[in-house]
Amino acid sequence: MRNIIYVVVFSLFSACTTKFNTIDTGLADGNFTGNMYEYLKKSSYNWDSTRLMIERGKLVDLFNGERPGYDNFTFFGPTNHSIRRYMKINNIGSIKEMSEDFCRETILRHIVKKRYMRNDIPKGTPAVYKEDEPLKIQGDGGKVLEGEAGNRFWIYSFQGSYAGVPNIGAIELKIVSFESAAKIEIASSNIETRNGVVHSLQYNYTLCEL
C-alpha cells in the first residue's frame, strides 16, 4: 500500500513539472548577494553568451549598478540557448560578428526600468484569435510594459492546475510581443540581485522575438 501511494504522488508531481523548462539558477532561494552582472558571469551555462552581448554593447555599467537611473530594474533574460539559436539561423559564428549597436539595442529590449517581481504582474487571460478579425495581442488583465529600446509587450500571470484541480498550480508569467506577436514563456522568475531582478526566458525563445 505504501508503494502505491509513492507511485501516485510521483506521477502527480511529474505531470506538473514536465511542461516547462525551469532554468537552474544555482541559487537556493532565488537571491544573489552581488549585482546582476556578477550573477550572469557566475552562471556561465545559462548566461555566457548573454554576458558577452552585454559587454559587446557596452552595457556592463548598467548591469553592475553604476549607470544612473538603473539601480533597480527588471531583466527578461534571453539565455545562451536563445542567442545560439538566433546565431545559427543567421549564420553568425561568434558574438564578435554582431555589431555593438545590435547587441546594445537587443539587450535593452529585454530591460524594463523598474523592478517587477512575479507577484507584481496581474493575472490575465490571453486574447482569443479569430480568422475574420485583426490579430489581437493584448488579452484581459495583465500589464503592458515598455523595454528600454522602445518596444512594448503585454505580460500576464497565470495559475495553472495541479492534479486536475484548476488555479492551485504554480504561478507562471507569459509575454506577448506587440511587434512580433510572439508568445514567450518565462522559465524561472524572481532571481533577485542587488540592483534588480532576472526573469529567465524559456530555452525555446529565439533572440529578437521580444
C-alpha positions as CSV (number, residue, x, y, z in Angstrom):
1,M,0.0,0.0,0.0
2,R,2.8,2.4,0.9
3,N,4.5,1.7,-2.5
4,I,1.2,2.6,-4.3
5,I,1.0,5.9,-2.5
6,Y,4.6,6.7,-3.5
7,V,3.8,6.0,-7.2
8,V,0.7,8.2,-7.2
9,V,2.5,11.1,-5.6
10,F,5.4,10.8,-8.0
11,S,3.1,10.7,-11.0
12,L,1.2,13.8,-9.9
13,F,4.5,15.7,-9.4
14,S,5.9,14.6,-12.7
15,A,2.7,15.7,-14.6
16,C,3.1,19.1,-13.0
17,T,6.8,19.7,-13.8
18,T,7.5,18.4,-17.3
19,K,5.6,21.1,-19.3
20,F,8.1,23.9,-18.7
21,N,11.9,24.0,-18.7
22,T,12.7,25.5,-15.3
23,I,16.2,27.1,-15.5
24,D,18.6,26.1,-12.8
25,T,19.7,29.4,-11.3
26,G,22.2,27.8,-8.9
27,L,20.5,29.7,-6.0
28,A,18.7,28.0,-3.2
29,D,16.2,30.8,-2.6
30,G,16.5,32.9,-5.8
31,N,18.7,35.5,-4.1
32,F,22.1,36.6,-5.2
33,T,24.1,39.0,-3.0
34,G,26.0,40.6,-5.8
35,N,25.0,42.8,-8.7
36,M,23.3,41.4,-11.9
37,Y,26.4,41.4,-14.0
38,E,28.2,39.3,-11.3
39,Y,25.2,36.9,-11.3
40,L,25.3,36.4,-15.1
41,K,29.0,35.9,-15.0
42,K,28.8,33.3,-12.3
43,S,26.1,31.2,-14.0
44,S,28.0,30.7,-17.3
45,Y,26.0,27.7,-18.5
46,N,22.9,29.8,-19.0
47,W,24.3,33.3,-19.4
48,D,27.7,33.2,-21.0
49,S,26.6,34.5,-24.5
50,T,24.2,36.9,-22.8
51,R,27.1,38.4,-20.8
52,L,29.2,38.7,-24.0
53,M,26.4,40.6,-25.7
54,I,26.2,42.9,-22.7
55,E,30.0,43.5,-22.9
56,R,29.9,44.0,-26.7
57,G,27.0,46.5,-26.3
58,K,28.9,48.5,-23.6
59,L,26.2,47.9,-21.0
60,V,28.4,46.5,-18.2
61,D,28.0,49.6,-16.1
62,L,24.2,49.3,-16.4
63,F,24.2,45.6,-15.2
64,N,26.7,46.2,-12.4
65,G,24.6,49.1,-10.9
66,E,26.8,52.0,-11.9
67,R,24.7,53.7,-14.5
68,P,22.4,56.4,-13.1
69,G,18.7,55.5,-13.2
70,Y,19.3,51.8,-13.4
71,D,19.8,51.0,-9.8
72,N,16.7,48.7,-9.7
73,F,15.5,47.2,-13.0
74,T,14.0,44.1,-14.5
75,F,15.8,41.9,-17.0
76,F,13.7,39.4,-19.1
77,G,16.9,37.5,-19.8
78,P,17.5,35.5,-23.0
79,T,19.7,32.6,-22.2
80,N,22.6,31.1,-24.2
81,H,20.2,28.7,-26.0
82,S,18.1,31.6,-27.3
83,I,21.2,33.5,-28.6
84,R,22.8,30.5,-30.2
85,R,19.6,29.6,-32.0
86,Y,19.5,33.1,-33.4
87,M,23.2,32.8,-34.4
88,K,22.6,29.5,-36.1
89,I,19.6,30.8,-38.1
90,N,21.6,33.8,-39.2
91,N,24.9,32.1,-39.9
92,I,26.7,34.1,-37.2
93,G,29.9,32.4,-35.9
94,S,30.5,34.5,-32.7
95,I,29.2,37.4,-30.7
96,K,32.1,39.5,-32.1
97,E,30.4,39.3,-35.5
98,M,27.4,41.2,-34.1
99,S,27.6,45.0,-34.2
100,E,27.9,46.9,-30.9
101,D,24.7,48.7,-31.8
102,F,22.8,45.5,-32.4
103,C,24.0,44.0,-29.1
104,R,23.1,47.1,-27.2
105,E,19.6,47.5,-28.6
106,T,18.8,43.9,-28.4
107,I,19.7,43.7,-24.7
108,L,17.9,46.9,-24.0
109,R,14.7,45.4,-25.5
110,H,14.8,42.9,-22.6
111,I,15.1,45.6,-19.8
112,V,12.4,47.4,-18.0
113,K,13.4,50.4,-15.9
114,K,11.7,49.2,-12.7
115,R,11.8,46.1,-10.5
116,Y,8.8,43.8,-11.3
117,M,8.5,40.7,-9.2
118,R,6.2,37.9,-10.2
119,N,3.5,39.0,-7.8
120,D,3.6,42.5,-9.3
121,I,2.2,41.1,-12.6
122,P,-1.6,40.9,-12.6
123,K,-3.4,37.8,-13.7
124,G,-4.6,37.8,-17.2
125,T,-6.4,35.9,-19.9
126,P,-4.9,35.6,-23.4
127,A,-6.6,37.1,-26.4
128,V,-8.9,34.9,-28.5
129,Y,-7.7,34.7,-32.1
130,K,-10.4,34.7,-34.8
131,E,-9.7,34.3,-38.5
132,D,-12.1,37.0,-39.6
133,E,-10.7,39.6,-37.1
134,P,-7.5,41.6,-36.9
135,L,-4.7,40.0,-34.9
136,K,-5.3,40.9,-31.2
137,I,-2.2,40.9,-29.0
138,Q,-3.4,42.1,-25.6
139,G,-5.9,39.9,-23.7
140,D,-7.7,40.8,-20.5
141,G,-5.8,41.8,-17.3
142,G,-2.1,41.7,-17.2
143,K,0.1,44.7,-17.8
144,V,1.7,46.5,-20.7
145,L,5.4,47.1,-20.3
146,E,8.0,49.0,-22.4
147,G,11.5,47.9,-22.9
148,E,14.4,50.4,-22.9
149,A,14.7,50.2,-26.6
150,G,11.1,51.4,-27.0
151,N,9.5,48.0,-27.7
152,R,6.2,47.2,-26.0
153,F,4.9,43.9,-24.8
154,W,2.0,42.6,-22.8
155,I,2.8,40.4,-19.8
156,Y,0.4,38.5,-17.5
157,S,0.5,35.9,-14.8
158,F,-1.4,32.6,-15.0
159,Q,-2.0,30.0,-12.3
160,G,-2.3,26.6,-13.8
161,S,-3.9,23.4,-12.5
162,Y,-2.4,20.7,-10.3
163,A,-3.7,17.1,-10.1
164,G,-6.6,18.2,-12.3
165,V,-7.7,21.0,-9.9
166,P,-7.6,24.4,-11.6
167,N,-6.0,27.6,-10.1
168,I,-3.9,25.8,-7.5
169,G,-0.7,25.2,-9.5
170,A,2.4,27.2,-9.9
171,I,2.1,30.8,-10.9
172,E,3.6,31.4,-14.4
173,L,4.5,34.5,-16.3
174,K,3.8,34.8,-20.0
175,I,4.6,37.5,-22.5
176,V,3.2,38.5,-25.9
177,S,5.2,41.0,-28.1
178,F,3.3,43.8,-29.7
179,E,5.9,43.9,-32.5
180,S,6.4,40.2,-33.4
181,A,3.2,38.7,-31.9
182,A,5.5,36.1,-30.4
183,K,4.2,34.2,-27.3
184,I,7.0,34.0,-24.8
185,E,7.1,32.0,-21.6
186,I,9.2,32.6,-18.6
187,A,11.0,29.5,-17.3
188,S,12.3,30.9,-13.9
189,S,11.3,34.1,-12.2
190,N,12.2,36.2,-9.2
191,I,16.0,35.8,-9.4
192,E,16.9,38.7,-7.2
193,T,20.2,40.6,-7.4
194,R,21.4,43.7,-5.6
195,N,20.3,46.0,-8.4
196,G,17.3,44.2,-10.0
197,V,15.5,41.0,-10.8
198,V,16.0,38.5,-13.6
199,H,13.2,36.5,-15.2
200,S,14.8,33.8,-17.4
201,L,13.0,33.3,-20.8
202,Q,12.3,29.8,-21.9
203,Y,15.0,27.9,-23.8
204,N,12.7,27.8,-26.9
205,Y,12.7,31.6,-27.1
206,T,14.6,32.9,-30.1
207,L,16.5,36.2,-29.7
208,C,14.8,39.3,-31.2
209,E,11.2,38.0,-30.7
210,L,10.6,40.3,-27.8
